[in-house]
Amino acid sequence: MPNRLNGVPVLAICLIAAFSVYGKNEKINRDTIAYIDSKPITVQEIEDKQINDLRLLLYNRLMNRLRLKALEELGRKYPEYAKQPDLRSVSEKEIAKFYLENDLSNRGTLDELKPRIKTYLESKIVLNHHISLYDQAVRRGLIVSVIEKPNDFLIRVPVGTAYLRGNKKAKVMVLEFSDYQCPFCSRVQSTINKLRKKYKNQVAFGYRHSPLPFHREADEAAIAAECARDQGKFESIHGILFKNYRNIRIENLESYGKQAGVPDPKTFRDCLSNEKYRGRLENDQKAANEAGIRGTPGFIIGKHDHANRQVIGELISGAQPQSIFEEAIKKYIE
């Protein structure tokens, strides 16, 4: 049985990354992986997100090992590279700040999560310390690396009939695909609301549906949201559905519409019973599948191409901390 890394043979990872990680061959450009009828084929032409993730995984692991090896070697001759980071800066205040900023209350109390947060923050300090020393050595010419980071893998996803919030004319968009019966989708809404407030003038926030097959009423909940949207109440029912993700039943949806304040309950009821927006829902699901979204929530963060009504960017999966979203957003704003 070959060695495996996260279910993928290690040899496969090495082969996938080989042409982008190691130095140039005299005859082959580092990104060329084959010639077809004398025409060079590059890895970028055939890679998908999974391949790109594997190449990035190998790059990050190689860089981590290289940094440690380089600092160990240099530390023997240059004492400044043997210096250890100061972990005392991880204070109770910093831990509490991280807990609040990342909205971790749904995962446990501050006291319960404090040891894990402390360990995480200490690991970040150590990593940043190593990166700083390594970069300093590179600038001094003590390290010459030929490893190259793979290019960002960008996907193109249509905005379609997404419900848009924030600055709709913004050059950056966060396009969400979620499921009203998904606990992680419910959890991430507070993070999205904070991002909307922070980037209200710089980012458009789009919402499309991606109900999972094992959530039996998720389809109907998504249709209910679109029916409420007809009457200008998408925002209201959106919040109600996520708040009640554990209690979504087909017989409850009409009640949720009334709570949302739809001005014409009969039209809302007819829209539900006729499944007026089943086609819109199926188009959303198709777009999610083509974008490589296999679970929820999934987010495409990138440039908002108004002319072609699409987002060109990267996929972020899951209810990630606010800092992860901000890191991606800033790349496209800047």
N, C-alpha and C positions, 0 to 999 in steps of 0.2 A: 504493500500500500504506500503510495507516494506521500511525502509530507504535505500537509494542507494548512492554509491560512484562511480562517473565516470561511471554510468550505471550498476554497479554491486552491488547486495545486500550486505550490510555491514556484515550480518550474514555469507554469503558465504565466504567473505574475512577472517573473524575470524576463520571459520572452516578450511579453506585451510591452514592457518598459525598456527593453534593451536599446532600441534604436533612438529613444529620446533621452536616455540617461547617460550613456557612455559617449566618449569622444568620437570625432569624425573618422570614418574609414576613408582611405584614399579614393575609393571608387564609388562609395555610396554615401549620399547625404544622410545625416543621422535620423531624419524623419522618413526616409524612404524604406519601405519594407518589402517591396517586390517590383519587378518590371513585367508589364503585360504588353506583349508585342512591342517591346523596347520603350514603352511609356512607363515612367516611374509612378508608383502608387505610394502615397504617404499614409502614415498611420492615421492622420487626421481625416482622411477621406473615408475610412471604414470604421473608425471607432464610434462607440456609443457611450452613454454615460457610465455604464458599468466598467467598460474598458478604461475610460478616463479615470474613474475612481480608483481602479487597481494601480494604474500608473502613478497616480498621486499618492496612494498608500505606500508604494515602494519608494518613491522620492522622499516622503516625509520620514520613513524609517531609516533610509540611508543617511539623510541629513542629521537625524538625531544621533545615530551611531558615529558619523563622521565628526560631529561637534565634540562628543565625549572623547573620542580617540585623539583629536587634534589638541584639545585642552590638556589631556593627560600627558601627551608628548611634550607640548610647549611648557607645561608647568614644571617639568624637570629642570629646564634651563632658565625660564623667565618666571619668577615668583608671582608676578601679577596675574598669571593665568591659572594659578593654583588657588586663588582666593575663593572662599566659599561665600554664598549669598547670606544675607542677614534675614532670617525668618521671623525675627521679633516684630516685624512690621505688620504681621497678621494679628490685628487687635480684635477685641470683642466688637468694637464699633464697625470695623471693616466686614466682619462676618455678618453682622446684623444688616448692614447696607446691602451686601450681596443677596441676602435672603429676601429683602424687600424689593430690590430692583428686578429680581428674576421671578418674583411672584411665586414663591415656593410653598405657600401656605397649604396648597392642596396636596403636597407631598409629605407634610409633617410639620410639627412645631419647630420653632427656632432651636430649642434645646435638643430636640431629637436629631436635627440635621447639622447641628454645630460641628461635630467632629468631622463629618464628611466635607462640609464647606471649608473648614480649616485646612484639611489635607489637600483639597483641590486648589485653594489659594496659594498654599505653600509650593505645590507643584508648578503653578504658573510663575511664581517668583524664581524658582530654580531654572525653569526653562528660559525665561527672559534674561536671567543672569548669564546663562551659557550662550545665548544668542548674541548678547552684547559683547562678551569677550571674544567670541568667534569672529564677529563682524570687525571688531577692532584689529584682530590679528590679520584678517583679510586686507584691511586698509594698509597695514604695515608691510604687506607683502610676505608675511610669514606663512600664509596659507594660500594656495592656488587650487581652486576646485574646478573640475570639468563637468560636474553634475548640473543638469539643467532641469528646472521645474517644468512639468508639462503645461501646455497652454490651458487656460480655463476652457471647460467644455460648455459652450453656450447652446441653448435650445431655443427654438422659435415656437411660441405658443399663441394661438389666436385669442384675442380678447373676447371675441364672440359677443354673446349677450350678457356678459358679466355685469353685475350690479356694481357701479363705480361710486367710490367715496373719496374724500380728500380733494386735492387739486386735479381735476379731470384732464387738465391740459399739461400736467407735469411731464417731464422727460423721463421720469423713473416710475416704475409701477411694481407693486407687490400684488401678485395675482394668486389668490387663495382658492384651493379646491378642498372642500370640507363636506362633512356628513353630520346631520343634526342629531344622530344617535351615537356619535363618537365622543367618548369622554375626553380624549386628548384634544379634539377639535374645540370642545367646550372650554377646556382649560386654557387654551392659547388665546381665547378671545380677549382676555384682559391685557395680554401682551400686545395684541394687534391694536387695541384701543389706545394704549400708551404710545405706540408708534404713530398712530394717526394724529394724535395730539402734538407730538414732537415734530413730525414732518408734514404737517397739514398743508404747507405751501410748496413743498418740494416733491411730494410723492402722491401718486394716485393709488388707491387701494381697490382692487377688484375682487369680486366674489363669484365663484362658479361652483356647481354642485358635483360631488363625487360620492354618492351613497354606496356603501359597501354591501355586497350581496347578502351577508349574514345579518344585516340590520333590517329587519322585515318592514318597518314603517318609515325608513329613511327616505325612500322614493316619494312617498305621499307627503312627508314633511317638507321636502324640497319643492314639490308642486304647490303646497300651501304657501310657502314663502313667495313664489312667483305670482300666485293669485293675489296675495296681499300687496305685492309690488304694483299690480295694476291699479290699486287704489291708493298708492302713495304711502303704504304702511310696511314696506319691506324691512326697514330698520327696526321698527317696533317688534314685528313678529320674529325677526332674526334673533333678537335678544331673548325673547320669551322661549323660543324653541331650544336654544342652547342652555338656558337656565333650567329647563325641564327635560333635558335629554334622556333622563331615566324614565320619564313618564309620558313618552310620546306614544299615543295610540291613535288609530285612525278616527275613532269616535271623539277624541279630544281636540282634533285639529280645528273644527268649527268654533269651539270655545276659545282656542288660542287666537283665532282671527278676531273674535269679539274683544278679547283682552287687548289686542293690538290696536283696536279702534277702527276697523275697516268700516267705512261709511255705508256700504251696501252689503249687509250680511248675506242676502239672498244670492247676489251675483257671486260672492265669494264661495258660497255653498255649491252653486252650480259649477263653478270653475273647478272645485275639488272633485265633485262627482263625475264630471266629464273628463277629468285628467287633461285639462286644456293644454298644460305645458309639459306633457310627457316627451314630446319631441325635443324641446329645449333641454330637458334633463338628459336625454340620450346624447345630444350633441356635446354637452358638458362632459359627460362620462367618456365619450370618444376622445375628446381633447386631452383629458387627464391620462388616459391610457397611452396615447401617442407621445405625451410628454414624459412618460416613464414613471408616472405616479402609481405606485402599487398599494399604498396605504394612505390613511388620512391622519392629520391634515398634510397637504403638500402645497408648497409655495414656489412660484416662479418669480424671482426678483431680478430685474434688469431694466434695460432701456425700453421706453415706451415708444414704439414706432407708430405714430398717429396715422401716417399715410396708409400703411398696410394693416393697421389695427391688430398689432401683435406685440408681444413682449419678447425681447431677445435677451436672455440671461441664464441664470443658473437655478437649479432645483435645490430647495431646502426641504427636507422631510421631517415631520414630527413637530411636537410642541416644544420647540427649542427656546432657550433663554433669550431675553430681549437683546443681549449683547451679540448673539449670533446673527440676528436679523439686521442689527445696526451695522455690523461689519460688512455685510453684503450690500446694504443700501448705500453706504458711504463710497463704496467702490464705483458705483454708477453715478452718484451725485458729483463726485470729484472728477 
